[in-house]
Amino acid sequence: MIHIVTDTTTQLNAEEIKKYKIQMVSLQVMFEGKTYKDQIDISSKEFSDILATKKEFPTTSQPSMGDFVAAYQSIIDQDPDAQIISIHIASVLSGTSSTATVAAQQFPNQIKVINSESAARGTSFLVLKAAQLAEAGAELETIIQRLKNLIPDNKAYLFINNLDYLVKGGRASKATGFISSVIRLKPVLTLENDKLQFKYKCRGKKQQRKIENQIVADIIANPNVKDVGLPFVDDDSEVRRIAAEILEARPDINTEISYVSPSLMLHAGPGGFAIIYNEQSQIFY
């Protein structure tokens, strides 16, 4: 039997996790000398509150190899002939998939590790497709190939309100952060080909909103889009406005709104949110 493993940066809802019996492995959050497991010891809402109220900059880390070994072992204990597909956050954002690969080598079972080259709902698209194909009886290699075909069609736009967090997290230079504060830069980043890149360098919220509206218009005009992820850091007003606009024009599109995982909050910072979708036709629902 084929089993699916992913990590807590993936934007799955509780119903999806339960329906497909998806095994989750937690990333870790370090703050004030303590380590917390994401979604076990600390929720995304709790971490969002920490970002808003504490001066100390928290850090995050990928799951340990032991965490992956334990996750794979728990599956194999119940199904000795298990085949496992382990799908994780883009390697440009975390070393999670590399750690999973090392852990997989400890087992004789077939364990395939996939770098989603995306994050949040972008990773979820691959997880859900893998689970649906496995449920339908597809073979392991067939599923892997289908996932690889999906990856280039993932679109992820990250809207940054404060570049300080990208600087602190090492994703932007201090010079960029200084310049952005002078000209009120509110960039939009993309996650493509496993690279985090500045796509639009907007001067102020008004210009950023124009980019946002164009992306939403593109989604509405594309009949192939069936699922949109709208993760946010602390304020959900903008993503709820986007969801309402999409659903008014396209009630056939599923919109998934949720707090983003702590690891991604550190890149986006307060006021940050993302729009994530896949351009392939009718692959999820």
C-alpha positions as CSV (number, residue, x, y, z in Angstrom):
1,M,0.0,0.0,0.0
2,I,1.2,3.5,-0.7
3,H,1.3,6.0,2.1
4,I,1.8,9.8,2.0
5,V,4.1,11.8,4.4
6,T,4.5,15.6,4.4
7,D,5.5,18.3,6.8
8,T,3.7,21.0,8.8
9,T,4.5,23.8,6.3
10,T,1.9,22.1,4.0
11,Q,-1.5,24.0,3.9
12,L,-3.8,21.0,4.4
13,N,-7.0,21.2,6.4
14,A,-7.9,18.7,9.1
15,E,-10.5,17.0,6.8
16,E,-7.9,16.4,4.1
17,I,-5.4,15.0,6.6
18,K,-8.0,12.6,8.0
19,K,-9.5,11.6,4.7
20,Y,-6.2,10.5,3.2
21,K,-4.5,9.4,6.4
22,I,-1.6,11.7,5.8
23,Q,1.4,11.5,8.2
24,M,2.7,14.9,9.2
25,V,6.2,15.6,10.4
26,S,6.8,18.8,12.4
27,L,9.3,21.5,11.8
28,Q,10.7,23.2,14.9
29,V,10.5,26.7,16.3
30,M,13.2,28.0,18.7
31,F,12.4,31.0,21.0
32,E,13.8,32.2,24.3
33,G,15.9,29.1,24.7
34,K,13.1,26.6,24.1
35,T,12.3,24.4,21.1
36,Y,8.7,23.8,20.1
37,K,7.4,21.3,17.5
38,D,5.2,23.1,15.0
39,Q,1.4,22.3,15.4
40,I,2.2,20.0,18.4
41,D,3.8,22.4,21.0
42,I,2.8,25.6,19.3
43,S,0.1,26.6,16.8
44,S,0.5,29.0,13.9
45,K,-1.7,31.5,15.7
46,E,0.4,31.4,18.8
47,F,3.6,31.9,16.8
48,S,1.9,34.8,14.9
49,D,1.2,36.5,18.3
50,I,4.9,36.0,19.3
51,L,6.1,37.8,16.1
52,A,3.7,40.7,16.9
53,T,4.6,41.1,20.6
54,K,8.2,40.0,21.2
55,K,11.4,41.8,20.3
56,E,13.5,38.7,20.1
57,F,13.6,37.2,16.6
58,P,12.6,33.5,16.7
59,T,14.3,30.9,14.5
60,T,13.0,27.7,12.9
61,S,14.6,24.4,11.8
62,Q,13.7,21.4,9.7
63,P,12.6,18.2,11.4
64,S,15.4,16.0,12.7
65,M,16.4,12.8,10.9
66,G,15.0,11.0,13.9
67,D,11.6,12.5,13.4
68,F,11.5,11.2,9.8
69,V,12.8,7.8,10.9
70,A,10.0,7.6,13.5
71,A,7.3,8.6,11.0
72,Y,8.4,6.1,8.4
73,Q,8.8,3.4,11.0
74,S,5.3,3.9,12.4
75,I,3.9,3.4,8.9
76,I,6.0,0.3,8.2
77,D,5.1,-1.2,11.6
78,Q,1.5,-1.2,10.5
79,D,2.2,-2.1,6.9
80,P,5.5,-4.0,6.5
81,D,5.4,-3.8,2.7
82,A,4.5,-0.1,2.7
83,Q,5.6,2.2,-0.1
84,I,5.9,5.8,1.0
85,I,5.9,9.1,-0.9
86,S,7.3,11.9,1.2
87,I,6.5,15.4,-0.1
88,H,8.1,18.5,1.3
89,I,8.6,22.3,1.3
90,A,10.9,23.7,-1.4
91,S,14.6,23.1,-0.7
92,V,15.3,26.9,-1.2
93,L,13.3,27.5,2.0
94,S,14.2,24.5,4.1
95,G,16.5,21.4,4.2
96,T,13.5,19.3,5.1
97,S,13.5,17.2,1.9
98,S,17.3,16.5,2.2
99,T,16.8,15.2,5.8
100,A,13.9,13.1,4.6
101,T,16.1,11.6,1.9
102,V,18.8,10.6,4.4
103,A,16.1,9.1,6.7
104,A,14.6,7.1,3.8
105,Q,17.9,5.4,3.2
106,Q,17.6,3.7,6.6
107,F,14.8,1.4,5.3
108,P,14.6,-1.4,2.7
109,N,11.1,-0.2,1.7
110,Q,10.6,2.1,-1.3
111,I,10.5,5.6,0.0
112,K,10.4,8.4,-2.6
113,V,11.1,11.9,-1.4
114,I,9.7,14.8,-3.5
115,N,10.9,18.4,-3.2
116,S,7.7,20.2,-4.0
117,E,9.6,23.4,-5.1
118,S,6.7,25.2,-3.5
119,A,5.2,25.8,-0.1
120,A,1.9,25.9,1.8
121,R,-1.0,25.1,-0.6
122,G,1.5,24.5,-3.4
123,T,2.9,21.5,-1.6
124,S,-0.7,20.5,-0.7
125,F,-1.6,20.2,-4.4
126,L,1.1,17.5,-4.8
127,V,0.1,15.8,-1.5
128,L,-3.6,15.6,-2.5
129,K,-2.9,14.4,-6.0
130,A,-0.6,11.7,-4.7
131,A,-3.2,10.6,-2.2
132,Q,-6.0,10.6,-4.8
133,L,-3.9,8.6,-7.2
134,A,-2.9,6.1,-4.5
135,E,-6.5,5.7,-3.5
136,A,-7.4,5.0,-7.2
137,G,-4.8,2.2,-7.3
138,A,-2.0,3.9,-9.3
139,E,1.5,2.5,-9.0
140,L,4.3,4.3,-7.2
141,E,6.3,5.3,-10.3
142,T,3.1,6.5,-12.1
143,I,2.3,8.8,-9.1
144,I,5.9,10.2,-9.0
145,Q,5.8,11.1,-12.7
146,R,2.4,12.8,-12.3
147,L,3.7,14.8,-9.4
148,K,6.8,15.9,-11.4
149,N,4.5,17.1,-14.2
150,L,2.5,19.1,-11.7
151,I,5.4,21.0,-10.1
152,P,6.0,23.5,-13.0
153,D,2.4,24.6,-13.0
154,N,2.4,25.7,-9.3
155,K,2.2,29.5,-9.0
156,A,3.1,31.1,-5.7
157,Y,3.1,34.8,-5.1
158,L,4.3,36.1,-1.7
159,F,3.2,39.6,-0.7
160,I,5.6,41.3,1.7
161,N,4.6,44.2,3.9
162,N,7.9,44.5,5.8
163,L,11.2,43.4,4.3
164,D,12.9,43.4,7.8
165,Y,11.9,39.7,8.2
166,L,13.4,38.7,4.8
167,V,16.6,40.4,5.9
168,K,16.6,38.8,9.4
169,G,15.9,35.4,7.8
170,G,18.8,35.8,5.3
171,R,16.6,36.0,2.3
172,A,17.4,39.6,1.4
173,S,20.4,41.8,2.0
174,K,20.6,44.5,4.7
175,A,21.1,47.0,1.8
176,T,17.9,45.9,0.3
177,G,16.1,46.3,3.6
178,F,17.5,49.8,4.1
179,I,16.5,50.9,0.6
180,S,13.0,49.4,1.0
181,S,12.4,51.4,4.2
182,V,13.4,54.6,2.4
183,I,11.1,54.1,-0.6
184,R,8.4,52.1,1.1
185,L,9.1,49.0,-1.0
186,K,6.4,46.4,-0.7
187,P,7.6,43.6,-3.0
188,V,5.9,40.6,-4.4
189,L,8.1,37.5,-4.5
190,T,7.6,34.3,-6.5
191,L,8.6,30.7,-5.8
192,E,9.5,29.1,-9.1
193,N,12.1,26.5,-10.1
194,D,13.0,26.1,-6.5
195,K,14.1,29.8,-6.3
196,L,12.6,32.6,-4.2
197,Q,12.8,35.7,-6.4
198,F,11.6,39.3,-6.4
199,K,9.0,39.5,-9.1
200,Y,7.5,43.0,-8.5
201,K,9.1,45.8,-6.5
202,C,6.1,47.8,-5.6
203,R,6.4,51.3,-4.1
204,G,3.7,51.3,-1.5
205,K,0.5,49.4,-0.9
206,K,-1.4,50.9,-3.8
207,Q,0.9,49.5,-6.4
208,Q,1.1,46.2,-4.6
209,R,-2.7,46.0,-4.7
210,K,-2.7,46.5,-8.5
211,I,-0.4,43.4,-8.8
212,E,-2.7,41.5,-6.5
213,N,-5.8,42.4,-8.5
214,Q,-4.1,41.3,-11.8
215,I,-3.2,37.9,-10.3
216,V,-6.8,37.4,-9.1
217,A,-8.1,38.4,-12.5
218,D,-5.8,35.8,-14.1
219,I,-7.1,33.2,-11.8
220,I,-10.7,34.0,-12.5
221,A,-10.1,34.0,-16.3
222,N,-8.3,30.6,-16.2
223,P,-10.9,27.8,-16.3
224,N,-8.3,25.2,-15.3
225,V,-7.8,26.7,-11.9
226,K,-9.8,24.8,-9.3
227,D,-8.0,25.4,-6.0
228,V,-6.4,28.6,-4.5
229,G,-4.4,28.7,-1.3
230,L,-4.5,31.9,0.7
231,P,-2.1,31.6,3.7
232,F,-1.5,34.7,5.9
233,V,0.7,35.7,8.8
234,D,-1.5,37.7,11.1
235,D,-4.3,39.6,9.4
236,D,-6.7,37.7,7.2
237,S,-8.7,40.7,5.9
238,E,-6.9,40.8,2.6
239,V,-7.1,37.1,1.8
240,R,-10.7,37.0,2.7
241,R,-11.4,39.9,0.3
242,I,-9.5,38.0,-2.4
243,A,-11.5,34.8,-1.6
244,A,-14.8,36.7,-1.8
245,E,-13.9,38.2,-5.2
246,I,-12.8,34.8,-6.6
247,L,-15.9,33.0,-5.3
248,E,-18.3,35.6,-6.6
249,A,-16.9,35.2,-10.2
250,R,-15.9,31.5,-9.9
251,P,-17.9,29.5,-7.3
252,D,-16.3,26.3,-8.7
253,I,-12.9,27.3,-7.2
254,N,-12.0,26.0,-3.7
255,T,-10.2,28.7,-1.6
256,E,-8.2,27.6,1.4
257,I,-7.6,30.3,4.0
258,S,-5.3,29.6,7.0
259,Y,-2.4,30.8,9.0
260,V,0.8,30.0,7.3
261,S,3.3,27.8,9.2
262,P,5.8,29.5,11.5
263,S,8.7,28.7,9.2
264,L,7.1,30.7,6.4
265,M,6.0,33.5,8.8
266,L,9.6,34.3,9.4
267,H,10.1,35.1,5.7
268,A,6.9,37.0,5.2
269,G,6.6,38.9,8.4
270,P,3.6,40.8,9.8
271,G,1.0,41.7,7.2
272,G,2.3,39.1,4.8
273,F,0.2,36.7,2.8
274,A,0.4,34.6,-0.4
275,I,-1.7,33.6,-3.4
276,I,-1.0,30.1,-4.5
277,Y,-2.6,28.0,-7.3
278,N,-2.0,25.4,-9.9
279,E,-2.7,25.9,-13.6
280,Q,-3.4,22.3,-14.6
281,S,-7.0,21.3,-15.4
282,Q,-9.4,19.7,-12.9
283,I,-6.8,17.7,-10.9
284,F,-8.0,18.1,-7.4
285,Y,-11.8,18.0,-7.1
